[in-house]
Structures are given as structure tokens and as C-alpha cells.
Amino acid sequence: MPRIRHTTLACSPGCTVEATLELFGGKWKALILYHLFEDGVLRFGELRRRLPNVTQRMLTNQLRELEADGLVSRTVFPEVPPHVEYALTELGKTLKPVIQALKKWGDRYAHSVQRNTAAD
């Protein structure tokens, strides 16, 4: 199995923006966090349904990185078939205003693009 490539957050004091973006800068990480904020605890299959274009492997890798960074917790229940749930950690919950600000900006941007396209 290939090793997951994930950079550490060791950087100079002036690069906190870069370090923060690294935490949720993967293609799917911000969306995973968004859905966990919106829906609370989710199983793998529920996350997969909310992100229909992500592959199983990519979702697994992104969740592992979020877990390794302390933003998401993974709880395995001893059942057959296996039951695994993902939730935000206390640290992960502190990203809520950041994700909300990204969504708000994205909504405004999409609206302005639609308005400009309609005007052309």
C-alpha cells in the first residue's frame, strides 16, 4: 500500500496562513469539514453520498489526514458489518468560522459571476 504523503506544519512564524491552508487545503477536506459541521457525526458512506465525485480512496486519505491533524475523530464500533463514525474534534470545531467565511465568500462570488454573466 502506498504511503500517504502529507507534509508537516513546521514553518517560520510568518507562515501561519500557509499552515492553516495546509490543514484543509486538499480538494475535499474543506467539504468534509463543512458536512461534519452541518450534519454532526457521519458514517463513511454518508460522507461519500454527500460528496458523489470523490473516490473511496481519496475520501479515505483525506479523512486520515484530517484525523492525523487532530481535526476529525474516527470511532469504530465492534459490529458486523463494521460501523465507523467521523466527527469533528474540539480543535476541528474551532475551524467553523473559517469554513463559514469561505462559504459566505463563495456564495457572494457565485452571485457576482451569475450577475456579470447575465449582463453580458
RALINNOR-V612393 format. One record per residue. N is the residue number from 0. RES is the residue in one letter. PHI is phi as a letter, one per 30 degrees, with the letter a starting at -180 (* if undefined). OMEGA is omega in radians with two decimals (999 if undefined). Layout:
n = [N N]
res = [RES RES]
phi = [PHI PHI]
omega = [OMEGA OMEGA]
//
This chain:
n = [0 1 2 3 4 5 6 7 8 9 10 11 12 13 14 15 16 17 18 19 20 21 22 23 24 25 26 27 28 29 30 31 32 33 34 35 36 37 38 39 40 41 42 43 44 45 46 47 48 49 50 51 52 53 54 55 56 57 58 59 60 61 62 63 64 65 66 67 68 69 70 71 72 73 74 75 76 77 78 79 80 81 82 83 84 85 86 87 88 89 90 91 92 93 94 95 96 97 98 99 100 101 102 103 104 105 106 107 108 109 110 111 112 113 114 115 116 117 118 119]
res = [M P R I R H T T L A C S P G C T V E A T L E L F G G K W K A L I L Y H L F E D G V L R F G E L R R R L P N V T Q R M L T N Q L R E L E A D G L V S R T V F P E V P P H V E Y A L T E L G K T L K P V I Q A L K K W G D R Y A H S V Q R N T A A D]
phi = [* d d d d b d d c d a d e d c d d d d d d d d b d d e c d d d d d e d d d d c i d b d e d d d d d d b d c d d d d d d e d d d d d d d d d i c b c b c c c d b b d e b b b c b d d d d d d d d e d d d d d d d d d d d d d d d d d d d d d d d d]
omega = [3.13 3.13 3.10 3.07 -3.12 -3.12 3.09 -3.07 3.11 3.14 -3.13 -3.11 -3.10 -3.04 3.14 3.08 3.11 3.14 3.12 3.12 3.10 -3.12 -3.13 -3.08 3.07 -3.07 -3.01 -3.02 -3.12 3.12 3.07 3.13 3.13 -3.12 3.08 3.03 -3.08 -2.97 -3.11 -3.11 3.13 3.02 -3.11 -3.12 3.11 3.08 -3.13 3.11 3.13 -3.14 -2.98 -3.11 3.14 3.07 3.13 -3.13 -3.13 3.12 3.10 -3.13 -3.13 3.10 3.12 3.12 3.10 3.10 3.13 3.12 3.08 -3.11 -3.10 3.04 -3.14 3.13 3.12 3.11 -3.10 -3.13 3.01 -0.05 -3.10 -3.12 -3.13 3.12 3.10 3.13 3.06 2.99 3.07 3.09 3.12 -3.14 3.13 3.09 -3.07 -3.14 3.12 -3.14 3.11 3.12 3.08 3.14 -3.13 3.11 3.12 3.09 3.13 3.14 3.13 3.13 -3.13 3.09 3.11 -3.14 3.14 3.12 3.13 -3.12 -3.12 999]
//
